[in-house]
């Protein structure tokens, strides 16, 4: 019974590490593999090196041909894809359009009143 009591803190530490570190990392790896398998022509991606481009072709030997600028294409390995690049489009839609006459916030504090 004493042997169990000495190993109990070690077992608890391992359980905490499993639920806080190992399990979330396994989930993230699974999501990344799923995202890589669902890549298709026309997807806008960002690479792990920070290059943003549009997929033009997915080759049979799992190379991606990425258009980074007009008439500029590069080949990359699918493992170098960090994420789909769709965030700015969502941000543009969600931002409210502000009136030029509406002086809200700090800029309205420092202007002359009529």
Biopython code that builds the backbone (N, CA, C, O; Angstrom):
import numpy as np
from Bio.PDB.StructureBuilder import StructureBuilder

atoms = [
    (1, "UNK", "N", (0.820, -1.196, 0.000)),
    (1, "UNK", "CA", (0.000, 0.000, 0.000)),
    (1, "UNK", "C", (0.863, 1.259, 0.000)),
    (1, "UNK", "O", (0.498, 2.269, -0.601)),
    (2, "UNK", "N", (2.029, 1.192, 0.689)),
    (2, "UNK", "CA", (2.920, 2.349, 0.728)),
    (2, "UNK", "C", (3.528, 2.631, -0.639)),
    (2, "UNK", "O", (3.788, 3.785, -0.981)),
    (3, "UNK", "N", (3.754, 1.582, -1.418)),
    (3, "UNK", "CA", (4.331, 1.757, -2.756)),
    (3, "UNK", "C", (3.365, 2.540, -3.649)),
    (3, "UNK", "O", (3.784, 3.382, -4.444)),
    (4, "UNK", "N", (2.088, 2.256, -3.509)),
    (4, "UNK", "CA", (1.079, 2.986, -4.294)),
    (4, "UNK", "C", (1.065, 4.467, -3.912)),
    (4, "UNK", "O", (0.909, 5.333, -4.773)),
    (5, "UNK", "N", (1.224, 4.746, -2.643)),
    (5, "UNK", "CA", (1.230, 6.125, -2.159)),
    (5, "UNK", "C", (2.415, 6.924, -2.666)),
    (5, "UNK", "O", (2.315, 8.138, -2.844)),
    (6, "UNK", "N", (3.537, 6.256, -2.901)),
    (6, "UNK", "CA", (4.705, 6.971, -3.427)),
    (6, "UNK", "C", (4.577, 7.235, -4.919)),
    (6, "UNK", "O", (5.122, 8.216, -5.423)),
    (7, "UNK", "N", (3.861, 6.371, -5.629)),
    (7, "UNK", "CA", (3.685, 6.568, -7.066)),
    (7, "UNK", "C", (2.470, 7.421, -7.411)),
    (7, "UNK", "O", (2.330, 7.846, -8.558)),
    (8, "UNK", "N", (1.606, 7.677, -6.464)),
    (8, "UNK", "CA", (0.389, 8.454, -6.722)),
    (8, "UNK", "C", (0.684, 9.862, -7.257)),
    (8, "UNK", "O", (0.050, 10.263, -8.233)),
    (9, "UNK", "N", (1.608, 10.631, -6.677)),
    (9, "UNK", "CA", (1.898, 11.952, -7.256)),
    (9, "UNK", "C", (2.427, 11.870, -8.685)),
    (9, "UNK", "O", (2.095, 12.715, -9.516)),
    (10, "UNK", "N", (3.243, 10.866, -8.975)),
    (10, "UNK", "CA", (3.775, 10.684, -10.319)),
    (10, "UNK", "C", (2.656, 10.369, -11.309)),
    (10, "UNK", "O", (2.655, 10.873, -12.432)),
    (11, "UNK", "N", (1.721, 9.549, -10.895)),
    (11, "UNK", "CA", (0.583, 9.197, -11.752)),
    (11, "UNK", "C", (-0.294, 10.433, -11.991)),
    (11, "UNK", "O", (-0.754, 10.658, -13.111)),
    (12, "UNK", "N", (-0.519, 11.215, -10.967)),
    (12, "UNK", "CA", (-1.322, 12.428, -11.121)),
    (12, "UNK", "C", (-0.647, 13.438, -12.038)),
    (12, "UNK", "O", (-1.319, 14.073, -12.850)),
    (13, "UNK", "N", (0.660, 13.598, -11.926)),
    (13, "UNK", "CA", (1.391, 14.520, -12.801)),
    (13, "UNK", "C", (1.285, 14.063, -14.253)),
    (13, "UNK", "O", (1.069, 14.880, -15.149)),
    (14, "UNK", "N", (1.438, 12.754, -14.487)),
    (14, "UNK", "CA", (1.299, 12.241, -15.847)),
    (14, "UNK", "C", (-0.109, 12.478, -16.385)),
    (14, "UNK", "O", (-0.263, 12.833, -17.554)),
    (15, "UNK", "N", (-1.124, 12.292, -15.572)),
    (15, "UNK", "CA", (-2.506, 12.521, -16.013)),
    (15, "UNK", "C", (-2.728, 13.981, -16.375)),
    (15, "UNK", "O", (-3.385, 14.277, -17.373)),
    (16, "UNK", "N", (-2.191, 14.891, -15.583)),
    (16, "UNK", "CA", (-2.334, 16.317, -15.882)),
    (16, "UNK", "C", (-1.629, 16.660, -17.190)),
    (16, "UNK", "O", (-2.186, 17.380, -18.019)),
    (17, "UNK", "N", (-0.410, 16.154, -17.387)),
    (17, "UNK", "CA", (0.304, 16.395, -18.633)),
    (17, "UNK", "C", (-0.457, 15.829, -19.820)),
    (17, "UNK", "O", (-0.508, 16.457, -20.877)),
    (18, "UNK", "N", (-1.046, 14.658, -19.660)),
    (18, "UNK", "CA", (-1.783, 14.056, -20.764)),
    (18, "UNK", "C", (-2.957, 14.936, -21.180)),
    (18, "UNK", "O", (-3.141, 15.196, -22.369)),
    (19, "UNK", "N", (-3.743, 15.391, -20.226)),
    (19, "UNK", "CA", (-4.936, 16.163, -20.564)),
    (19, "UNK", "C", (-4.632, 17.601, -20.952)),
    (19, "UNK", "O", (-5.416, 18.211, -21.680)),
    (20, "UNK", "N", (-3.528, 18.159, -20.494)),
    (20, "UNK", "CA", (-3.216, 19.547, -20.816)),
    (20, "UNK", "C", (-2.268, 19.711, -22.002)),
    (20, "UNK", "O", (-2.293, 20.748, -22.665)),
    (21, "UNK", "N", (-1.435, 18.714, -22.280)),
    (21, "UNK", "CA", (-0.442, 18.864, -23.341)),
    (21, "UNK", "C", (-0.576, 17.847, -24.469)),
    (21, "UNK", "O", (-0.656, 18.225, -25.638)),
    (22, "UNK", "N", (-0.602, 16.582, -24.133)),
    (22, "UNK", "CA", (-0.532, 15.544, -25.164)),
    (22, "UNK", "C", (-1.822, 15.449, -25.963)),
    (22, "UNK", "O", (-1.786, 15.424, -27.193)),
    (23, "UNK", "N", (-2.946, 15.397, -25.289)),
    (23, "UNK", "CA", (-4.235, 15.239, -25.976)),
    (23, "UNK", "C", (-4.569, 16.421, -26.900)),
    (23, "UNK", "O", (-4.984, 16.183, -28.034)),
    (24, "UNK", "N", (-4.406, 17.692, -26.467)),
    (24, "UNK", "CA", (-4.668, 18.802, -27.398)),
    (24, "UNK", "C", (-3.732, 18.806, -28.605)),
    (24, "UNK", "O", (-4.143, 19.176, -29.705)),
    (25, "UNK", "N", (-2.473, 18.397, -28.406)),
    (25, "UNK", "CA", (-1.546, 18.337, -29.530)),
    (25, "UNK", "C", (-1.957, 17.270, -30.529)),
    (25, "UNK", "O", (-1.840, 17.483, -31.736)),
    (26, "UNK", "N", (-2.437, 16.125, -30.053)),
    (26, "UNK", "CA", (-2.911, 15.075, -30.951)),
    (26, "UNK", "C", (-4.115, 15.558, -31.754)),
    (26, "UNK", "O", (-4.234, 15.248, -32.940)),
    (27, "UNK", "N", (-5.001, 16.309, -31.122)),
    (27, "UNK", "CA", (-6.164, 16.872, -31.820)),
    (27, "UNK", "C", (-5.733, 17.848, -32.905)),
    (27, "UNK", "O", (-6.277, 17.845, -34.009)),
    (28, "UNK", "N", (-4.750, 18.685, -32.581)),
    (28, "UNK", "CA", (-4.267, 19.673, -33.549)),
    (28, "UNK", "C", (-3.620, 18.994, -34.755)),
    (28, "UNK", "O", (-3.826, 19.427, -35.889)),
    (29, "UNK", "N", (-2.846, 17.944, -34.525)),
    (29, "UNK", "CA", (-2.216, 17.202, -35.613)),
    (29, "UNK", "C", (-3.279, 16.548, -36.490)),
    (29, "UNK", "O", (-3.155, 16.545, -37.714)),
    (30, "UNK", "N", (-4.309, 16.001, -35.881)),
    (30, "UNK", "CA", (-5.391, 15.356, -36.640)),
    (30, "UNK", "C", (-6.121, 16.383, -37.514)),
    (30, "UNK", "O", (-6.431, 16.096, -38.671)),
    (31, "UNK", "N", (-6.398, 17.570, -36.975)),
    (31, "UNK", "CA", (-7.061, 18.609, -37.749)),
    (31, "UNK", "C", (-6.180, 19.076, -38.904)),
    (31, "UNK", "O", (-6.687, 19.347, -39.992)),
    (32, "UNK", "N", (-4.873, 19.175, -38.684)),
    (32, "UNK", "CA", (-3.960, 19.617, -39.740)),
    (32, "UNK", "C", (-3.903, 18.592, -40.868)),
    (32, "UNK", "O", (-3.902, 18.963, -42.042)),
    (33, "UNK", "N", (-3.855, 17.294, -40.520)),
    (33, "UNK", "CA", (-3.858, 16.244, -41.545)),
    (33, "UNK", "C", (-5.150, 16.268, -42.347)),
    (33, "UNK", "O", (-5.136, 16.090, -43.565)),
    (34, "UNK", "N", (-6.261, 16.487, -41.664)),
    (34, "UNK", "CA", (-7.553, 16.558, -42.349)),
    (34, "UNK", "C", (-7.598, 17.755, -43.296)),
    (34, "UNK", "O", (-8.105, 17.644, -44.412)),
    (35, "UNK", "N", (-7.066, 18.905, -42.854)),
    (35, "UNK", "CA", (-7.028, 20.096, -43.691)),
    (35, "UNK", "C", (-6.161, 19.847, -44.921)),
    (35, "UNK", "O", (-6.517, 20.277, -46.018)),
    (36, "UNK", "N", (-5.023, 19.159, -44.758)),
    (36, "UNK", "CA", (-4.145, 18.881, -45.892)),
    (36, "UNK", "C", (-4.806, 17.949, -46.893)),
    (36, "UNK", "O", (-4.628, 18.114, -48.100)),
    (37, "UNK", "N", (-5.561, 16.979, -46.416)),
    (37, "UNK", "CA", (-6.212, 16.044, -47.334)),
    (37, "UNK", "C", (-7.370, 16.698, -48.086)),
    (37, "UNK", "O", (-7.784, 16.193, -49.129)),
    (38, "UNK", "N", (-7.900, 17.808, -47.577)),
    (38, "UNK", "CA", (-9.027, 18.477, -48.226)),
    (38, "UNK", "C", (-8.606, 19.668, -49.081)),
    (38, "UNK", "O", (-9.468, 20.412, -49.549)),
    (39, "UNK", "N", (-7.306, 19.870, -49.299)),
    (39, "UNK", "CA", (-6.868, 20.985, -50.133)),
    (39, "UNK", "C", (-7.291, 20.748, -51.574)),
    (39, "UNK", "O", (-7.237, 19.625, -52.074)),
    (40, "UNK", "N", (-7.713, 21.822, -52.234)),
    (40, "UNK", "CA", (-8.143, 21.712, -53.632)),
    (40, "UNK", "C", (-7.743, 22.970, -54.378)),
    (40, "UNK", "O", (-7.307, 23.956, -53.785)),
    (41, "UNK", "N", (-7.899, 22.915, -55.666)),
    (41, "UNK", "CA", (-7.547, 24.035, -56.532)),
    (41, "UNK", "C", (-8.407, 25.244, -56.169)),
    (41, "UNK", "O", (-9.620, 25.131, -55.991)),
    (42, "UNK", "N", (-7.758, 26.397, -56.063)),
    (42, "UNK", "CA", (-8.466, 27.629, -55.756)),
    (42, "UNK", "C", (-8.412, 28.022, -54.290)),
    (42, "UNK", "O", (-8.779, 29.145, -53.943)),
    (43, "UNK", "N", (-7.958, 27.114, -53.414)),
    (43, "UNK", "CA", (-7.839, 27.448, -51.994)),
    (43, "UNK", "C", (-6.698, 28.435, -51.794)),
    (43, "UNK", "O", (-5.627, 28.288, -52.383)),
    (44, "UNK", "N", (-6.931, 29.419, -50.978)),
    (44, "UNK", "CA", (-5.889, 30.378, -50.631)),
    (44, "UNK", "C", (-5.265, 29.917, -49.326)),
    (44, "UNK", "O", (-5.965, 29.726, -48.331)),
    (45, "UNK", "N", (-3.935, 29.737, -49.327)),
    (45, "UNK", "CA", (-3.250, 29.174, -48.171)),
    (45, "UNK", "C", (-2.098, 30.077, -47.743)),
    (45, "UNK", "O", (-1.676, 30.978, -48.468)),
    (46, "UNK", "N", (-1.612, 29.801, -46.546)),
    (46, "UNK", "CA", (-0.388, 30.427, -46.057)),
    (46, "UNK", "C", (0.565, 29.308, -45.683)),
    (46, "UNK", "O", (0.179, 28.349, -45.014)),
    (47, "UNK", "N", (1.820, 29.434, -46.123)),
    (47, "UNK", "CA", (2.799, 28.394, -45.843)),
    (47, "UNK", "C", (3.456, 28.654, -44.492)),
    (47, "UNK", "O", (3.281, 29.716, -43.896)),
    (48, "UNK", "N", (4.209, 27.675, -44.023)),
    (48, "UNK", "CA", (4.899, 27.843, -42.745)),
    (48, "UNK", "C", (5.996, 28.894, -42.853)),
    (48, "UNK", "O", (6.457, 29.402, -41.831)),
    (49, "UNK", "N", (6.423, 29.231, -44.061)),
    (49, "UNK", "CA", (7.405, 30.287, -44.266)),
    (49, "UNK", "C", (6.776, 31.664, -44.395)),
    (49, "UNK", "O", (7.485, 32.667, -44.477)),
    (50, "UNK", "N", (5.441, 31.719, -44.412)),
    (50, "UNK", "CA", (4.742, 32.994, -44.480)),
    (50, "UNK", "C", (4.332, 33.417, -45.874)),
    (50, "UNK", "O", (3.868, 34.542, -46.058)),
    (51, "UNK", "N", (4.490, 32.554, -46.857)),
    (51, "UNK", "CA", (4.097, 32.872, -48.227)),
    (51, "UNK", "C", (2.604, 32.627, -48.374)),
    (51, "UNK", "O", (2.092, 31.575, -47.990)),
    (52, "UNK", "N", (1.916, 33.611, -48.936)),
    (52, "UNK", "CA", (0.474, 33.512, -49.154)),
    (52, "UNK", "C", (0.239, 33.342, -50.644)),
    (52, "UNK", "O", (0.788, 34.090, -51.453)),
    (53, "UNK", "N", (-0.581, 32.355, -51.011)),
    (53, "UNK", "CA", (-0.852, 32.133, -52.417)),
    (53, "UNK", "C", (-2.083, 31.277, -52.622)),
    (53, "UNK", "O", (-2.714, 30.808, -51.675)),
    (54, "UNK", "N", (-2.404, 31.089, -53.903)),
    (54, "UNK", "CA", (-3.566, 30.312, -54.298)),
    (54, "UNK", "C", (-3.102, 29.028, -54.964)),
    (54, "UNK", "O", (-2.194, 29.055, -55.795)),
    (55, "UNK", "N", (-3.707, 27.913, -54.613)),
    (55, "UNK", "CA", (-3.334, 26.624, -55.196)),
    (55, "UNK", "C", (-3.851, 26.562, -56.628)),
    (55, "UNK", "O", (-5.042, 26.739, -56.883)),
    (56, "UNK", "N", (-2.921, 26.304, -57.568)),
    (56, "UNK", "CA", (-3.307, 26.132, -58.964)),
    (56, "UNK", "C", (-3.448, 24.669, -59.340)),
    (56, "UNK", "O", (-4.286, 24.315, -60.169)),
    (57, "UNK", "N", (-2.622, 23.812, -58.728)),
    (57, "UNK", "CA", (-2.653, 22.402, -59.096)),
    (57, "UNK", "C", (-2.159, 21.565, -57.927)),
    (57, "UNK", "O", (-1.227, 21.948, -57.221)),
    (58, "UNK", "N", (-2.801, 20.410, -57.734)),
    (58, "UNK", "CA", (-2.347, 19.429, -56.761)),
    (58, "UNK", "C", (-1.858, 18.231, -57.572)),
    (58, "UNK", "O", (-2.661, 17.525, -58.184)),
    (59, "UNK", "N", (-0.545, 18.000, -57.580)),
    (59, "UNK", "CA", (0.039, 16.926, -58.384)),
    (59, "UNK", "C", (-0.200, 15.569, -57.747)),
    (59, "UNK", "O", (-0.537, 15.472, -56.567)),
    (60, "UNK", "N", (-0.017, 14.509, -58.554)),
    (60, "UNK", "CA", (-0.208, 13.144, -58.069)),
    (60, "UNK", "C", (0.820, 12.779, -57.006)),
    (60, "UNK", "O", (0.504, 12.053, -56.063)),
    (61, "UNK", "N", (2.044, 13.273, -57.148)),
    (61, "UNK", "CA", (3.067, 12.935, -56.162)),
    (61, "UNK", "C", (3.036, 13.911, -54.987)),
    (61, "UNK", "O", (4.046, 14.125, -54.315)),
    (62, "UNK", "N", (1.878, 14.491, -54.753)),
    (62, "UNK", "CA", (1.600, 15.345, -53.597)),
    (62, "UNK", "C", (2.485, 16.590, -53.544)),
    (62, "UNK", "O", (3.000, 16.963, -52.490)),
    (63, "UNK", "N", (2.646, 17.222, -54.705)),
    (63, "UNK", "CA", (3.248, 18.547, -54.749)),
    (63, "UNK", "C", (2.131, 19.535, -55.036)),
    (63, "UNK", "O", (1.202, 19.239, -55.788)),
    (64, "UNK", "N", (2.229, 20.697, -54.439)),
    (64, "UNK", "CA", (1.261, 21.749, -54.696)),
    (64, "UNK", "C", (1.928, 22.821, -55.541)),
    (64, "UNK", "O", (3.040, 23.254, -55.242)),
    (65, "UNK", "N", (1.250, 23.244, -56.590)),
    (65, "UNK", "CA", (1.738, 24.372, -57.373)),
    (65, "UNK", "C", (0.933, 25.578, -56.918)),
    (65, "UNK", "O", (-0.289, 25.625, -57.055)),
    (66, "UNK", "N", (1.648, 26.544, -56.376)),
    (66, "UNK", "CA", (1.055, 27.684, -55.703)),
    (66, "UNK", "C", (1.347, 28.954, -56.491)),
    (66, "UNK", "O", (2.499, 29.234, -56.823)),
    (67, "UNK", "N", (0.308, 29.718, -56.788)),
    (67, "UNK", "CA", (0.497, 30.999, -57.467)),
    (67, "UNK", "C", (0.597, 32.078, -56.399)),
    (67, "UNK", "O", (-0.364, 32.341, -55.676)),
    (68, "UNK", "N", (1.774, 32.704, -56.304)),
    (68, "UNK", "CA", (2.000, 33.708, -55.278)),
    (68, "UNK", "C", (1.795, 35.120, -55.812)),
    (68, "UNK", "O", (1.546, 36.048, -55.043)),
    (69, "UNK", "N", (1.898, 35.279, -57.104)),
    (69, "UNK", "CA", (1.656, 36.559, -57.757)),
    (69, "UNK", "C", (1.223, 36.246, -59.181)),
    (69, "UNK", "O", (1.223, 35.086, -59.592)),
    (70, "UNK", "N", (0.863, 37.254, -59.917)),
    (70, "UNK", "CA", (0.423, 37.021, -61.287)),
    (70, "UNK", "C", (1.585, 36.453, -62.102)),
    (70, "UNK", "O", (2.647, 37.069, -62.188)),
    (71, "UNK", "N", (1.378, 35.278, -62.698)),
    (71, "UNK", "CA", (2.364, 34.557, -63.502)),
    (71, "UNK", "C", (3.599, 34.122, -62.714)),
    (71, "UNK", "O", (4.654, 33.899, -63.308)),
    (72, "UNK", "N", (3.494, 33.998, -61.411)),
    (72, "UNK", "CA", (4.595, 33.501, -60.580)),
    (72, "UNK", "C", (4.071, 32.296, -59.802)),
    (72, "UNK", "O", (3.199, 32.422, -58.943)),
    (73, "UNK", "N", (4.625, 31.123, -60.123)),
    (73, "UNK", "CA", (4.195, 29.893, -59.476)),
    (73, "UNK", "C", (5.386, 29.225, -58.804)),
    (73, "UNK", "O", (6.511, 29.291, -59.299)),
    (74, "UNK", "N", (5.126, 28.581, -57.671)),
    (74, "UNK", "CA", (6.151, 27.818, -56.970)),
    (74, "UNK", "C", (5.584, 26.455, -56.613)),
    (74, "UNK", "O", (4.372, 26.285, -56.481)),
    (75, "UNK", "N", (6.481, 25.483, -56.457)),
    (75, "UNK", "CA", (6.084, 24.148, -56.001)),
    (75, "UNK", "C", (6.421, 24.054, -54.531)),
    (75, "UNK", "O", (7.503, 24.453, -54.100)),
    (76, "UNK", "N", (5.487, 23.525, -53.766)),
    (76, "UNK", "CA", (5.742, 23.308, -52.344)),
    (76, "UNK", "C", (5.259, 21.917, -51.951)),
    (76, "UNK", "O", (4.410, 21.322, -52.613)),
    (77, "UNK", "N", (5.813, 21.427, -50.877)),
    (77, "UNK", "CA", (5.346, 20.159, -50.303)),
    (77, "UNK", "C", (4.115, 20.448, -49.466)),
    (77, "UNK", "O", (4.045, 21.500, -48.831)),
    (78, "UNK", "N", (3.147, 19.552, -49.443)),
    (78, "UNK", "CA", (1.928, 19.813, -48.679)),
    (78, "UNK", "C", (2.157, 19.973, -47.185)),
    (78, "UNK", "O", (1.348, 20.604, -46.504)),
    (79, "UNK", "N", (3.234, 19.419, -46.664)),
    (79, "UNK", "CA", (3.530, 19.563, -45.250)),
    (79, "UNK", "C", (3.900, 20.985, -44.853)),
    (79, "UNK", "O", (3.893, 21.325, -43.670)),
    (80, "UNK", "N", (4.222, 21.811, -45.835)),
    (80, "UNK", "CA", (4.608, 23.193, -45.557)),
    (80, "UNK", "C", (3.404, 24.134, -45.478)),
    (80, "UNK", "O", (3.568, 25.323, -45.204)),
    (81, "UNK", "N", (2.206, 23.614, -45.714)),
    (81, "UNK", "CA", (1.004, 24.429, -45.601)),
    (81, "UNK", "C", (0.683, 24.601, -44.124)),
    (81, "UNK", "O", (0.464, 23.623, -43.409)),
    (82, "UNK", "N", (0.655, 25.842, -43.676)),
    (82, "UNK", "CA", (0.361, 26.102, -42.268)),
    (82, "UNK", "C", (-1.142, 26.171, -42.028)),
    (82, "UNK", "O", (-1.649, 25.590, -41.068)),
    (83, "UNK", "N", (-1.857, 26.884, -42.906)),
    (83, "UNK", "CA", (-3.287, 27.065, -42.669)),
    (83, "UNK", "C", (-3.948, 27.616, -43.922)),
    (83, "UNK", "O", (-3.280, 28.128, -44.821)),
    (84, "UNK", "N", (-5.250, 27.505, -43.966)),
    (84, "UNK", "CA", (-6.013, 28.174, -45.011)),
    (84, "UNK", "C", (-6.047, 29.652, -44.694)),
    (84, "UNK", "O", (-6.188, 30.039, -43.534)),
    (85, "UNK", "N", (-5.919, 30.481, -45.716)),
    (85, "UNK", "CA", (-5.853, 31.924, -45.523)),
    (85, "UNK", "C", (-7.195, 32.528, -45.902)),
    (85, "UNK", "O", (-7.385, 32.976, -47.032)),
    (86, "UNK", "N", (-8.124, 32.538, -44.953)),
    (86, "UNK", "CA", (-9.444, 33.089, -45.232)),
    (86, "UNK", "C", (-9.845, 34.115, -44.195)),
    (86, "UNK", "O", (-10.965, 34.623, -44.239)),
    (87, "UNK", "N", (-8.965, 34.434, -43.268)),
    (87, "UNK", "CA", (-9.283, 35.329, -42.178)),
    (87, "UNK", "C", (-9.581, 36.761, -42.642)),
    (87, "UNK", "O", (-10.582, 37.325, -42.200)),
    (88, "UNK", "N", (-8.769, 37.379, -43.509)),
    (88, "UNK", "CA", (-9.056, 38.767, -43.888)),
    (88, "UNK", "C", (-10.416, 38.951, -44.550)),
    (88, "UNK", "O", (-11.043, 39.996, -44.376)),
    (89, "UNK", "N", (-10.886, 37.966, -45.303)),
    (89, "UNK", "CA", (-12.191, 38.090, -45.935)),
    (89, "UNK", "C", (-13.294, 38.158, -44.885)),
    (89, "UNK", "O", (-14.248, 38.923, -45.028)),
    (90, "UNK", "N", (-13.161, 37.351, -43.820)),
    (90, "UNK", "CA", (-14.154, 37.372, -42.747)),
    (90, "UNK", "C", (-14.088, 38.694, -41.991)),
    (90, "UNK", "O", (-15.118, 39.244, -41.600)),
    (91, "UNK", "N", (-12.892, 39.195, -41.789)),
    (91, "UNK", "CA", (-12.738, 40.458, -41.058)),
    (91, "UNK", "C", (-13.357, 41.601, -41.848)),
    (91, "UNK", "O", (-13.995, 42.479, -41.267)),
    (92, "UNK", "N", (-13.179, 41.603, -43.157)),
    (92, "UNK", "CA", (-13.751, 42.658, -43.993)),
    (92, "UNK", "C", (-15.277, 42.670, -43.912)),
    (92, "UNK", "O", (-15.894, 43.736, -43.896)),
    (93, "UNK", "N", (-15.880, 41.486, -43.860)),
    (93, "UNK", "CA", (-17.330, 41.405, -43.794)),
    (93, "UNK", "C", (-17.858, 41.837, -42.432)),
    (93, "UNK", "O", (-18.923, 42.448, -42.339)),
    (94, "UNK", "N", (-17.111, 41.520, -41.373)),
    (94, "UNK", "CA", (-17.571, 41.789, -40.017)),
    (94, "UNK", "C", (-17.365, 43.228, -39.577)),
    (94, "UNK", "O", (-18.047, 43.692, -38.663)),
    (95, "UNK", "N", (-16.436, 43.948, -40.209)),
    (95, "UNK", "CA", (-16.169, 45.314, -39.780)),
    (95, "UNK", "C", (-17.332, 46.224, -40.152)),
    (95, "UNK", "O", (-17.777, 46.214, -41.300)),
    (96, "UNK", "N", (-17.829, 47.002, -39.211)),
    (96, "UNK", "CA", (-18.890, 47.938, -39.555)),
    (96, "UNK", "C", (-18.309, 49.132, -40.306)),
    (96, "UNK", "O", (-17.198, 49.585, -40.028)),
    (97, "UNK", "N", (-19.077, 49.620, -41.250)),
    (97, "UNK", "CA", (-18.621, 50.792, -41.999)),
    (97, "UNK", "C", (-18.876, 52.033, -41.159)),
    (97, "UNK", "O", (-19.984, 52.256, -40.670)),
    (98, "UNK", "N", (-17.817, 52.847, -40.999)),
    (98, "UNK", "CA", (-17.928, 54.013, -40.145)),
    (98, "UNK", "C", (-18.156, 55.261, -40.994)),
    (98, "UNK", "O", (-17.625, 55.406, -42.095)),
    (99, "UNK", "N", (-18.951, 56.135, -40.445)),
    (99, "UNK", "CA", (-19.222, 57.414, -41.082)),
    (99, "UNK", "C", (-18.039, 58.341, -40.892)),
    (99, "UNK", "O", (-17.411, 58.333, -39.833)),
    (100, "UNK", "N", (-17.724, 59.144, -41.905)),
    (100, "UNK", "CA", (-16.649, 60.118, -41.747)),
    (100, "UNK", "C", (-17.092, 61.239, -40.812)),
    (100, "UNK", "O", (-16.261, 61.838, -40.129)),
    (101, "UNK", "N", (-18.377, 61.524, -40.774)),
    (101, "UNK", "CA", (-18.890, 62.581, -39.910)),
    (101, "UNK", "C", (-19.034, 62.127, -38.468)),
    (101, "UNK", "O", (-19.099, 62.959, -37.563)),
    (102, "UNK", "N", (-19.085, 60.820, -38.239)),
    (102, "UNK", "CA", (-19.244, 60.281, -36.898)),
    (102, "UNK", "C", (-17.902, 60.323, -36.186)),
    (102, "UNK", "O", (-16.987, 59.579, -36.538)),
    (103, "UNK", "N", (-17.779, 61.183, -35.192)),
    (103, "UNK", "CA", (-16.520, 61.361, -34.463)),
    (103, "UNK", "C", (-16.598, 60.616, -33.139)),
    (103, "UNK", "O", (-16.685, 61.244, -32.084)),
    (104, "UNK", "N", (-16.569, 59.303, -33.176)),
    (104, "UNK", "CA", (-16.627, 58.543, -31.934)),
    (104, "UNK", "C", (-15.220, 58.109, -31.548)),
    (104, "UNK", "O", (-14.316, 58.080, -32.383)),
    (105, "UNK", "N", (-15.047, 57.776, -30.291)),
    (105, "UNK", "CA", (-13.748, 57.336, -29.813)),
    (105, "UNK", "C", (-12.898, 58.521, -29.375)),
    (105, "UNK", "O", (-13.414, 59.602, -29.091)),
    (106, "UNK", "N", (-11.599, 58.304, -29.326)),
    (106, "UNK", "CA", (-10.671, 59.329, -28.866)),
    (106, "UNK", "C", (-10.497, 60.448, -29.876)),
    (106, "UNK", "O", (-10.207, 61.580, -29.489)),
    (107, "UNK", "N", (-10.667, 60.164, -31.152)),
    (107, "UNK", "CA", (-10.483, 61.232, -32.146)),
    (107, "UNK", "C", (-11.533, 62.323, -31.987)),
    (107, "UNK", "O", (-11.282, 63.477, -32.333)),
    (108, "UNK", "N", (-12.694, 61.975, -31.472)),
    (108, "UNK", "CA", (-13.735, 62.969, -31.258)),
    (108, "UNK", "C", (-13.467, 63.856, -30.057)),
    (108, "UNK", "O", (-14.045, 64.939, -29.959)),
    (109, "UNK", "N", (-12.619, 63.437, -29.152)),
    (109, "UNK", "CA", (-12.297, 64.218, -27.962)),
    (109, "UNK", "C", (-11.410, 65.410, -28.271)),
    (109, "UNK", "O", (-11.490, 66.433, -27.592)),
    (110, "UNK", "N", (-10.582, 65.295, -29.266)),
    (110, "UNK", "CA", (-9.569, 66.312, -29.517)),
    (110, "UNK", "C", (-9.892, 67.230, -30.691)),
    (110, "UNK", "O", (-9.040, 68.013, -31.110)),
    (111, "UNK", "N", (-11.097, 67.148, -31.224)),
    (111, "UNK", "CA", (-11.468, 68.024, -32.331)),
    (111, "UNK", "C", (-12.237, 69.223, -31.815)),
    (111, "UNK", "O", (-12.843, 69.178, -30.745)),
    (112, "UNK", "N", (-12.204, 70.294, -32.589)),
    (112, "UNK", "CA", (-12.933, 71.510, -32.198)),
    (112, "UNK", "C", (-14.414, 71.309, -32.408)),
    (112, "UNK", "O", (-14.850, 70.718, -33.396)),
    (113, "UNK", "N", (-15.170, 71.809, -31.464)),
    (113, "UNK", "CA", (-16.618, 71.711, -31.568)),
    (113, "UNK", "C", (-17.124, 72.940, -32.300)),
    (113, "UNK", "O", (-16.569, 74.032, -32.179)),
    (114, "UNK", "N", (-18.179, 72.739, -33.053)),
    (114, "UNK", "CA", (-18.758, 73.850, -33.830)),
    (114, "UNK", "C", (-19.666, 74.685, -33.012)),
    (114, "UNK", "O", (-20.232, 75.656, -33.514)),
]
sb = StructureBuilder()
sb.init_structure("model")
sb.init_model(0)
sb.init_chain("A")
sb.init_seg("    ")
for serial, (resi, resn, name, xyz) in enumerate(atoms, 1):
    if name == "N":
        sb.init_residue(resn, " ", resi, " ")
    sb.init_atom(name, np.array(xyz, "f"), 0.0, 1.0, " ", f" {name:<3s}", serial, name[0])
structure = sb.get_structure()
